[in-house]
Every structure is written in structure tokens, then in C-alpha cells.
Amino acid sequence: MATSIHLGACPLDCPDTCTWQLTVEDGRGVAIRGDQGHPFTRGALCGKVNRYLDALNGPDRLTTPLLRVGPKGVGPVSFRPATWEEAIDRVASGLRTTIDRDGAESILPYYFAGTMGHVQGWTMGPRLFAHLGASRLRTTICTAAATAALQSVFGAAVGFEPETITEARLILLWGANLLSTSLHQWPFVREAQARGAYVVAIDPLRTETAARCDEHLAPLPGTDAALALGLIRHVLDAGALDRQWLAAHTTGWPRLEDRLAEWPVERAAAECGLDAGVLRRLGDRIATTRPTAVRVGLGLQRHHGAGQAIRAICALPLVTGDFRYPGGGVLCMTSGHHRIDEDAVARPSGMPAPRARSINMSRLAAVLTGEADPAITSLVVFNANPAATAPDQNRVRQGLLRADLFTTVLEQRWTDTCDYADVVLPATMQPEHLDLHSSYGHHYTTLNLPAVEPPGQALPNTEIFRRIAAAMGLDHPRMRDADEELARQLLRDAPIGFEELAERTYARTTGVEVGSAPFAKGCFPTPDGRARLFDQRLERQGVDPLIGYTPPVEVSDPRLAERFPLMLVAPAGRFFLNSTFASLPWHTGKMGPPRVHLHPRDAAARGLADGDVARVFNDRGSFIAAVAIDDATRPGLAFTYKAYWARRSPGRATVNAVTAVRDTDLGGGPTFHDIRVEVEAAPGQPFDEGQPFDEGQPLDEGQPFDAANPG
């Protein structure tokens, strides 16, 4: 028996970007664990990825190309196996037809973070579609509002060095449920807590993380900017500004100081649904405690005023001068520290890339049902499952069902989106291909090399796009670049080359020193090195250039509240990561059926008991869920976990049946947490926790899909 151990990178959409050790026996992955030598992730994998081999070796892997021969929307029964040559020719023909009939801009590539790898996600596919002149995708579905806000204030998505949070004396975990979404930051927070740091969770829900903090504040969803402005005002009133640091390293403070006259603590508390005394006590801590670290999560950006909210939160440690100190300041993402330019690799110098319109991926439902002119008539989906994850699910389905829409899906297993495809192409998973991973939560980059052979005929995304390009007669040499060459191009401006990274697997590549305070003397990546509390450029986007408060839309609408009295948020769960694991038995067993969590008062007012079957609805649609009575939320606020698949859910609908197509104030991001619903009893038996939940009709999806016998 031949046994070997291979270092690689977890590919999933998480800021931690773990390095793992994969044990391979006779060509098959048999064990996986975290690499204990990694300075940030330190040998631990999360509960989801500990079972990654269930996905890698699962019997439901797609292993052969498939062509649709029946109606859309009913699953694998509509498909037959095909050779790669036949499938690629079908894709090339479909794309050519769209170009000839409708123009290249009627092609839309749709992709995101099914893998966070630069090579498999952001090089050859975007390069092909740029070269064709297809519509360009604005990848907004996750971090768009936060990225735009951080660019506005700091010039890039940068912040304090995450490992230095151990030095903080006060830590605000603002919308950051670390135990679910950034597990490896938590031990650093616990170390700080053991040293005497006071840790505060700011989250509408009492999450697992919040329950382990010293204090929990639960503002109303979408009111984070009001809370931040109230806290800054309290710091001002306490005489605790670091005026010297503010004057030297920021612009716009006098204007913000004037605006704070509008934000006494009492107003901020009322807007947030909090007691004013709670804000004052936290304001006192912030005013007197150095260093204070503010760790910002990404969930709080999913409401209409998200950009202003993150700008306001970023202002708090600027006025206190906390960036002076290791462990002080604010951190949302580290991606701006990494010197990898994906766009330059996707559109290399000297390779024609016609100008084309830009389409916001978060608006897919509207784009496919009339918003795009000219209409999208070819859709190519990779590293994404929009039928499950895009807002306004019913309209997404309506668009995907269009007879004139030619859809190609690159996938590892059969998903909701595959139901609507014309061609499904089997793609490799992480241990089967080369990829390069930087992190948006730490300062290390990891090279992932193939360790096992792919099942059946599965191919890397990059090779699939090379074959499509060849079939379309695109003979530019950059359309033939091998994966290693793509990785070298990505590392062109990085402080480490491919050979060294291949030898070491991972390395710190950002230039930020361990234990440092990178912005102690300002030097932010803005033109003048100053952080911006006032950003004149935002006026062109119709956004107030001065940090302020933009209320949520549905949450703050009193007339809508009369019809739909419950606010609804959909956070990440412990055992799903976006929609990646939502079909695997162990993961779905841990998560259980879809649930709507209601405060006891709200459940009682509707005559609902724990375990009852309920319908959650608004004007856009509805989904079915089991009732969970839960005082982790507040009256008037319900929550449900995201990422379930519609095809495996009761009624074939998920929470995205009720979410809206509406842009955030900055970045054009989605507003998943800015919605109102009502909940009522639904007919049906209580969910049996010991059985898989209803996978819907008409498909019998209890059996693994056999690609060789799809019927």
C-alpha cells in the first residue's frame, strides 16, 4: 500500500484559508487534518471541512459530461451522457449562436466563491469571456459593500494585523460570529480574553460567539451606523479623541464632528432598539481602553445602508487613535494587503478584450427576466449555484427556465442550478487540481498541488475553458496557458515566486510584519496616505461623502411592518458553507431541516409550538420551515440559516424565495438581511429529526445520481 501526505489549501469561501494535510493511500484520499505548523490556522479544521472527504469521494460526484434531452427544471432525468468532444462542441456552438444572433454581450459568465482559488476561479474563465467581449460580471454577492466602504475609508480592504488581536484590551466583535465564519480567529480572541481583555459581541442574535463574550449588544438589523455614530459621539463628549493622530492621519474630521451634533447617545440607542445606558457604558470603555480592536464581520453588510455602516464602524478606531498600537484599529478583510492582481491575469496585456457592459451578479433575477437589454441568451455558471444562492429565487427560476436561454454549468455534483442547464460539465475538486490561495482573513498565501486523480472524466475549470476556446477557434496563445503558468502570472508582483512557494506550500506574502501596527503612522493606501472620513468621490455615486447613517429599507418601513411584522435575517450555520455541503448526509444531518427561529412571544402570538411546520412568506414568495422557539433572538426578529438547496427542501424553496433584488448603498451588494416576512402555520406533519427532510417532487433524489444511467 502506497501512502503519502500532501499539503494543500482549503478552497472554500472562508477568511481562514486553512492549510491541510491530505493522506493518500493507493491514489485515494483517506484522511484529512489541519497543518499544525500554520501560524494562523494552527492545525485545526472546521466541522464542515473535517468531513471534506465525504464530498471528494462521494458517490454523487459528476464524472461525465451531460447533455439535456428533456425539459428544464426537472433534474437528471432530462440528461444523457456525452463525450467531452460532443459536450464542448455543444457549448461552443451555443456561444457562437448567441454571438451571431444577439451579440457577445448577450453571454454572461456567472461565477464566484465555490472555490476561492485564483487559478481555477478567476483566470481562464474570465479571460475567455473577456476575449469574446461577453458581459462582464460584477462579483458583488458577498463582499461588495464592505470592499467599497473599506476602499472609501482606507483606500483598500486593509486593517490591523489579525494575529495581534491578542494585544487588545477591548475587543468588539461587530457582526462577527467567529465560531461559524472565522473559527481560527477565535483562539486569538480567547488568548486576549485570558490576558484580561473585555470582549463584546455586537449582533442582532445571541450567537454561539456572543454567548462566549463578556457582553452582548443586540441592535436592530441594519442600524449599525447609528450605533457607531452614537459611540463616536460619546467618545467626543468624554474628551477622549486622539486629536493629534486624527489631524496627522485622517481627512474630514471637522465635518464629521459637526455631524455628530445630530447623534446624541439617546437618538442612537432609540434607532438601534437598545438602552441608552448600555451605549454609554460601552462608550466609556472605548474612551478609556487602549488598544481597542474592532473585528467586523460580513453579515452586517447585507442591508441597504451597509456601506455607510462599515464606514462609520471604521471611523471609531480612527477617532480614538487605536491604529497606533499593535492589536488596535479595525479589521474586516485582509485582501487588500495581498499583491495578486486577478484582473491583470484575466485580461493580460496584448490580448484583445473588447469593451463590454457590466452586470451585477446580485441582480440575476432581474437580469434574466427583463432588466438586461440586450437580453442574456447564454449563461455559463462555474463555482456558483445561483438557483440556490441568488436573491428572489422565484424570479431566478423563471429566468433559468426561459426556452431561449442556453445554460452551461461546470459542477462537481448535481445542484439546483444543474436542473436548468443545457450542458453539465464535470469539474474537479481541490485535491485534484493546481490552485493558488490568498486569504481575506490573514496574511498567508498557499499553493495547492494535485494529490489524487479526478474521478471519471472530470476536468479542472481551466482545462474546460481551454477546450471551449479551442473549439471556438480562439487561437491566441494566452488561451493555452497551463495552470502553472497562470499561477506564475498571479505571483508576478508578490514577494515570493512559484518555486519557493511550491517548496514551502505557504508563506506570508503581504509585507505586513508579524506583531506590527501597520498604520501606526498612517500610510494608508490612499493617494495622500490618510484615512478618509469624508470622501468626495462618493457624490458621483449618489452617496453622502460624509460618514453617516442610511437606514435599512424594509426593516425601517412602518407600513410594510403592518403586513409583514417580522424582520428576518439568514446567517451562516456551523455545518454549511454557502451551498457547498448542503447535499451531503453528514452535514445535512447536523443542520437538520430548514428552521425558522422565533422569539417565544412571536411564536405564542401565532399559536406556533416548537417543531410545528410553518410557512414564511412575503410578496415575493414563501418557504416551509420547522418552528424553533428561541430566545437567542428578540421579539420581532426571526432568523433562519442560509444555504439549503431548493431541490432538497420542502416545497422546493428556501429563504431566498423571500429575499429582494435591492442594492446596498455602496458596491451594489445584495440585501439578504433587509427583509420583512410573516410566519403562519402550514399544513403537514412535524419534521422528523431522524429522517432526511422532503426532497421534493417530481424527482426521486434519495439515490445518488448515476451519470451512466441518468434515467
N, C-alpha and C positions, 0 to 999 in steps of 0.2 A: 504494500500500500504506500503510494507516494503522498507525503504530507508536506505542505508548505504554508507559511504565514505571509500575508500580503498587507501592507499598509495602504489605506485608501481614505477617501473623504466621503462623509455622509453628504448626499446630493440634495437634501430636502430644504424646503423654504423655512429656515430657522436661522437666527443670528449666530448660533453657536458653531456651526460648520465643524462638527466633530471629525477628528481623525480616528479611524477604526482599524482594528486588526481582523482580517478575514482568514480563517483557517480553511484550507482547500485540501481535500483528500480525493485522489484519483480524478481530478478535474472538477469536483463539485464542492461548492461552499457548504461547510458543515457546522461552522461556529463563527460567531462574531462578537467582538467586545471592543470597548474603547481603548485607545492607546494611552497608557498611563504616563508617558513622557510628555504629552502635550501640555504646554504651560497653562492653557486656559481651560480646556475640557477635562484634563487630568484623569482620563481613563474611564469615565462614566458615559454610557449611552442612555438616552431617554427610554421610557417604557414603550414608545412606538417603535423605535429603531432596534431595540433589543430583539424584536421579532422580525427584523428585516428579511431574514432568510425565508420566512413564510411567503413573502412576496416574490423573492428571487426564484425560489424553487417551486412555486405554487403550480398546481395542475391547471390553473386557468390562464397561464401565460399564452399570449398570442404568438404563434410560431410560423404562420404562413400568411402571405398576402390574401386579402379577401375582396371580392367584388360584389356589389349589390345587384341582386336579380329580382327582388320583390319590393314591396312598398317601404317607404321610410317610416322610422319611428317604432318598429315592432321588434327589433333586435336581431340576433344572429340568424334566425330562420330566413332572413331575406338575403343572405350572402352565400357565395360559393368560393371555394379555394381557387387560387390562381398562381401562376408562376410570377416571379419577380419581373420578368420581361413584360408579361402581359399587363401586370398591375402598373408598372412605371409608364408603359405606353398609354394606358388609360388615363393616368394623371396628366401626362404631357399633352395628350390630345384635348383633355378638358380645359387645361390652362390656355392652350393655343386657341381653342374655340372662343373662350372669353375674350382674349386679346383681340382677335379678328372681328368679333361681333360687337363687343362693348367697350374695348379699350383696356389697357393694362391696369388702370386704376380700379377696375371692377373686380380685381383679385385682392383679397385680404388675407395675409398671414395672421393667424391668431395664436399667440404663444405667451407663456410666462414661466412660472417657477416650479413646474413639475420636476425639473431639475434646476438647481441654481448654478450648474456648471457653465462656465463661459464658453467652452468649446461646443458642447452638444446643444446649448440653448441659444447662443447669441452670435454665432459666426456664420456658418454656411447657409442656414435657412434664411436669416435676414439678408445675407449677401445675395443669394439667388433672387429674392423678391425685389431688392433694391435695383439690381441689374435689369430686371424685367420692367421696372417702372411701376410696380404694383403699389397700391395704397400702403402708406407707412403706418405701423401700429404704434400708438401712444400707450405704452405699457403702464397703465395707471391703477390696476386693480388692487394693489396693495399699498405701496409707499408713496404715491404721487403727492398727496397733500403734505406729508411730513418732509419729503425731499424738497418741495418748493419752499416750504417755510424755513427749513434749515439753510437753503441757498440764499433766501432773502436776508436772514439774520447774520449768518456766518460766512456765506459765500460757497459753502459745500456742506455735505452731510457729515459733519465732524463733531467732536465733543471730547470730554475728558477721557483719559486712558482707562478702560474698564477695569483692569486689574488693580488700579489704585483706589477703588471704592472702599477697600479695607481701611484706608486712612481717614475716611469721612467720620465726622462726629454726629451728623444728622443726615439721614437718607430718606428722600421722598421717592417712593416707587409710584409714579404717576401713570395710571392706566397700564401698569406693567405686572401682569400675573406671571412672574418669573417661573414658577413651578410648572406651568404649562407651556410657556412660549420662549423661555430663555433659561433653561434649567441650570446651566453651568455658570451663570452669573450669581445664582443664589448662594453657593458656598462662600463667595467673596463678601456678600452682604452679611451672612451669618458670622463670618470672621470679624467684621466690623462691629456687629452687634455684641459679640463676645468681648470685644475691647471696650464696650461702653457706648457705642453709637445708638441713637434713638431712631427707630425705623418706622416710617409712616407710609401706609398704603392709601392712595387716593384712587378710588374705584367705585363705580355705582354698585358693584356687587361685593359681598364678602367672599372673596375667592379663597382658595387654599393658601395662596401667598398672603393675602390680607389677614387671615386668621393667625398667621405666624409672626405678624408685625406687632410693634408696641402700640400702635394706634391705627385706626381705620376711619377715613372720611369717605362718605358716600354721596358725592354730589349728583344732581340730576344729569342724565346723559346730555352731552353737548354743551355743558356750561363751564368747561374747564378754563376758558379765557377769563370769564368773570371771576372765578376763584383766584386765578393767578394775579389779576389786576387788584383784587382786594388784598391779597397778601403783600404785593408790592407797595400798595398804599399804606399798609400797616408798618412795613419796614421804614417807609418815608416818615411817617408820623413818629416812629420810635427814634428817629435821628440816627439810623443805623446804615445809611447809604455809605458806600465807599466812593466818595465823590472824586477822589484823586484818580482811582482806577477808571471810573466812568469817563472822566474828562479825557484821559490819555488814550483809551482803547475802544470807545463807542462813539457813534454819532446819533443825534436825535433825542438825547435825554431831556433837554428843556421842554420839548414838545410833549414828550410822554409825561413829564412831571405835571404839566398843565392839565393833561387829560385825566390824571389820577384824582383831580378835584371832583370828578364825576363818580368816583368809585370808592366811597367810604365802605368800611367793612360791612355795615348793615345792608347796603344795597347788594354787595357781592353775595352775602350769605342768603339773602332772600332769593336771588336769582338761582342759586345753586341748591336751594332747599335744605340749607344747613343752619345750625345755630350760630349766631354771631360770636358767641363766646368761644366756640370751637375754633373759628378762624383766628380770633385774637390770640389764643394760646399757641396755635401753630405759628402765627406771625411772630410772636415773642421768641419762639425757638429759632426761627430763621434769622431774626435780627441779631441774636446773641451767639450763634453757633457757627464756628469756622473749623474745618471746611464743611459745607453742606453740599451733598451730591443729589442731583435730580435725575433719576433714571426714567426716561419717558418710554412708554410702550406704544405700539402702533394701533391698538384698538380705538384709542380716543380720537384718531383722525377720521373716523368713518361717520362723520356728520357734516352738515353744510358749512359750519364755521370752523372747520378743522385747521385750516392754515393759520388763521388768526389765533386759534387756541395754542398751537405749538409755538408760534412766535411769542405769545405772551408768557408761556412757561419758560422759554429760553431767556426771556428778559430778567426773570427773577434772580438767577445767579450772576447776571451781569451787574445789576444794581448793588448787589452785596459784595462784589469783587471776589467771588469764590473761585474763579478761574486762576487766581494767584497760587492756589495750593494744590499739590497732588491730592487726588480724591475729591476735589471741589469742582463745581460747574454743572453742566448738563450734558447728558448723552442720550441721544435717540438712536443714531446709527453711526457706524464707523466707515461706511462705504466710501465716503469722500476722501478718506486717507489713503485708499489703495490706488496705485498708479497703473490701472489697467483701463485702457480706452476701448471698450467694445465697439463703439460706433466707428472708430477708425479701422477696425478689423472687418466689420460688416460692410463698410464702404471704402475699400482700400484705394489709395492714390493710384490714378491711372486707369481705374476700372469704371467704365460708364455706369452711371446710376442716375437715370432721368429724374427730374423733379416730380414729385407726386404729392397728392393731398395726404393729410394726416388724419387718422381715425382713432378716436378714443375707445379703447377696448371695454371700458366700463359701460359704454353706451351700446353694447352689442345688440340688445333687444330692440332699441330704436333704429340702429343702423340696418338691421336685417328686415325691418318692417316699414321702411319708407323714408327714414331720415337721410340716408346716403343718396346723393344724386351726382353721378350716375349710380345705379344700384350695384350692390355687391352680388356678383353671379358666380364667383369661385371663392371658396373658403378653404384654407389649409390650416389645420389645427395640429399643433405639436406642443408637448409639455404643458397641456392645459385640458380642462374638462368643462368647457363653458356651460353645457347644458345643466351641470350641477352647481357651478360656482358663480355665474354671472347674475346680476340683479334682474328682477322682473322675469322670472322663469317662464311664465306662460307665453310672454311675447318672444322670448328666446326660442322656445319650441316652435311657435308659429313661424318664425323666420327660418329655422332649420328645416321645417317641413316643406318649404317652397319647392315646387317642381323645377323651377329654373335655377336653383342654387346647386352648383356642383361642389361637393364637400369631400375633402381628403383628410383622414385622421391618421396620425402616427401615434401608436399606443403600445403599451406593454400588456394590457389586459382589457377586457371589454368594459367600456364605461357608458354612462348616459349619452355622451356625445357620439360614440360609435353607432348608436341606434339610428342616427340621422345621416350617416356617411354614405357616399357612393363608393369610396375605396378606403379600406382599412389596411395600414401597413405595419407589420410587427417591428417594434423598436426594442433595442437592448436596454438593460438596466445597468446601474453603476459599476458593478464588478466586471462587466463585460466590455467596457469601452474606456478610452482615454478621456480625461476631462481635467479641468483646472478650476479651482475654487478659491476665491477670496471670501471674506466674511463681512456681514454688516453688523456684527456684534463684537469682533475682536480684530487684532492686527496681524493675523497669520494667513498665509496662502498655502494651499495644499494641492499637490499634483496627484491625480488618481490614475493609475495604470491598470489595464485589463488584467484580471486574475483568473477568470474562468471563460470558457467558450459560451456563446449565447445559445439558447435552445432553438432547435429547428433552424429556420431561415431568418431569424431576427437580425436586424442590422442597426448600427448606430444612426442617429438622425443625420449626422454629417454625410455618411455614405449614401443614405437615401436621397439627400438633396443633390449630391454629386451625380447620382444616376438620373435624377429628373432633369438636371441641367444638360447632361449629355443627350438625353432623349429629345430635348427641345432644340438641340443643335447649338447650344451656347458653348463656344469653344475658347472663351477667354481662359488663360492659364490659371487665374485665381479661382476659377470654378473647379479646379482639380487639386487644390491644396489638401494635403493629407492632414490628419488630426495633429500630429506632432508639429508640423509647420504652423498650424493655426495657434497652437499653444505658444510657440516661439514668438509669433507676431503679437500675441496678447501680452507677453512679458517684455516687449521691446523697451518700455520705459521703466520697468520695475528694477529694483536694486539687486535682483538675483536672476540668473539665467536658467534655461531649461535643464542643462546638465547638472548644475548644482542642486536644483530642486528635485530632479529625478533621484539623486543620490540621497538627499535628506528627507524627501517626501513633503515636509512642510517647513516654512521659515517665516520669520517676522519680516514683512516686506513694506511697511508703511513709512518708515523713517521716524516714527514716534518712539522715543526711548521708554523702556520699561520703567515704571515708577515715576515718570515725569509729569509735569504740569505743562502740556504743550502750548497753552495760550496764556501763561503767566504774564507775559509781556505783550499781550495782544497777538499781533502777527496772524490774524485770522485770514483765510484765503479769499478776502475781498480785495478790490483794487488798492485801497488805502490801508489794508491791514486792520481796519476797525470793524467791530460788530455793529450792525445797523438796527437801531430801534425805530428808525424812520427810513423807509425805502421808496424813494420817488418813482422807481421803475414800476411799482405795482399799480400806479394810476392808470397805466395803459391797459391793465387787465381788469379795470373796474373795481379794484380792491383798495381799501383805505391804506395809504402808505404808512400811516402811524399805527403801531400796535394797538389793538382794541378788541372789541367783542362783537362777533357775528353770531346771533342766536341760531339754534337748530331750526329747521323748517317745520316738520310735523310735530316734534316734541313740544314746541312752544306755541302751537296753534290751538287756541281755546275752542274754536268752532269745530275743528276736526275731533278734538277730545270729547265732544258731546256724543259723537257717533262711535269713536274708537278710543275708549278711555284708557287703554293700557299702552304705555311705551314698551317697545320690545328691542332687546339687544341680543346679538348672537355671537358670543365669544368662542374662542377655540377650546376644545376639550383636551383632556390628557392623552387620549389614545388615537385621535385622528390628527393628521397634519394636512390641512386643506382637504382635498378629497382623495389623497393618495392611498390611505389604508381602509377606506370605507366599504370595501367589499370582502375584506379578509376576516375569517371567522373569529380568530382570537381577538382582534381589535374591535369588531362589532359586538362580540360578547362582553368585552369590558365596558363599552359605551352603552350597551343596551339599546332599546328602541328610542326613536326621537321623543323628547320630553319637552313640555312647556312648564317652566318653573314659575309658580305663583306664590306671592305672599299669602299667608293664611287668611288675611282679611279679604283679599281679592278672590280667593277660591271660595270662601264662605258666601260672599255676595252673589256668586254664580251657581251656588249649590253643587260645587265640584268637590270630590274627595280624591285623596291620593290614589293614583292608578287609573282613574277614570279616563275614558277616551274623549278627547276634546278636539274641537275644530278651532283653529286660529285663523282669523280672516281680516281682510280689509277690502277696499275696492279693487285691488289688483289681483287678488286670488286668495287661496287658503291652503293650509296643510293640516294633517292629522298628527296628533301627538298625545302621549300619555301625560296626565297631570302629575306634577311633582310639587307638593306643598313644601315651601322652602322659605325660611326666614333669612336666608342669605341675601335676599333682595328686599326692597322697600315697597310699601303699598303703591300701586300704580305703575310698577315696573315689572315686566315679565322678562324671562330670558330663556333661550334655547341654544343648544350647541350647534355650530355650523358644520358643514362638510358632509352631511349624509347625501347619498345618491338618491335621486328621484325614483329610479327604476327598482330600488330596493326599499322604498318607503311606502307606507300606507297611502293609498290614493295617488301614488306616483308623483308626489310633490314634496318639496322641502321648504324651509324658511324662505328661500329665495322666490317663492311664489308670492310673497307679500312685500319684498323689498322693492325700492323705487329706482328708476333711472333718473338720478339727480346728481349734479356735480358738486364737489366741495368748492369752497371759495378760492382756494389755490390748488393748482395742479390737475384739476379735473378728475379727482378721485371719486370713488363710489361712496354712497352714504348709507351703508348697511345698517347703522345703528340710529338712524334718524327716521324712525317709522312709528306709526300707531296702529294698533290692532284691537280687536275684541276677541274674547275666548268664550265658547259655549260648549255645552255637552254635545257629543256626536254619537250617533247610533253605533253599536258594536260592542264586542266583548272587551273587557280589560286586557291589556297586553300581558302575555305570559312571559315573564322574565327569563324563563328557562328555554324558550324557543326563539329561533330567528324570527324577526318581525316580517310582516307581509311583504313579499317582494313583488306584488302587483300582478296584473293580468295585461295582456294575454299570454305572456311568456312564462314558461316553467323554468325559472332561473336557479332552482335549487341544485342543479347539476353543473359541474364545470363545463365550460364551452369546449367542445371538441372541434378544432379547426378543420380537421379532415372530414368531419361529418356534421356540418353546421345545422343540418335539419334535425 
